[in-house]
Amino acid sequence: MMPDETPNDGSDGSRFRTTLIRVIIVQVIALGLLLLLQLRYQP
């Protein structure tokens, strides 16, 4: 697994926020790739 980059303060809120940001970034990248594919292969 990936090493934990969050400061080790033991707060669940900080870990939750970091995880949420990572998920949002992955979603944005996936949407961008889908948009590029859609524009490229549009009839």
N, C-alpha and C positions, 0 to 999 in steps of 0.2 A: 504494500500500500504506500501511498504518498506520505511523506513526513508532514506533521502538523505544522502549518506556518503561522497559526494564531498564537498570540502570547499566552503562555500557560497560566492564566489567572483562574481557570476552573469555572468560568461563568458560561452557562449554557446559552445565554443570549448572544454572546460573541461568536460562539461556534455556529449557532443557528443563522446569524447574519452572514457569516462567511460562506456557509453552505448555500444559502439563498442566493447570494451574489454569484457564486459559481454556476448554479443552475440557470440563472437568468442569462449569464454570458453564453452558456452552451445553447440555450434556446435562441438567442439572437444570432449566433453563428449558424445554427441549423436553418433558421428562417432566411438568412442571407444566401446560403447555398441553394435552398429551394427556389428562391427568387431568381438567382442567376440561371439555374437550370430551366426554369419556366421561360425566361426571356430568350434564352439561347435556342430552345427547341420549339418555340412558338411557330405555328404555321403561317 
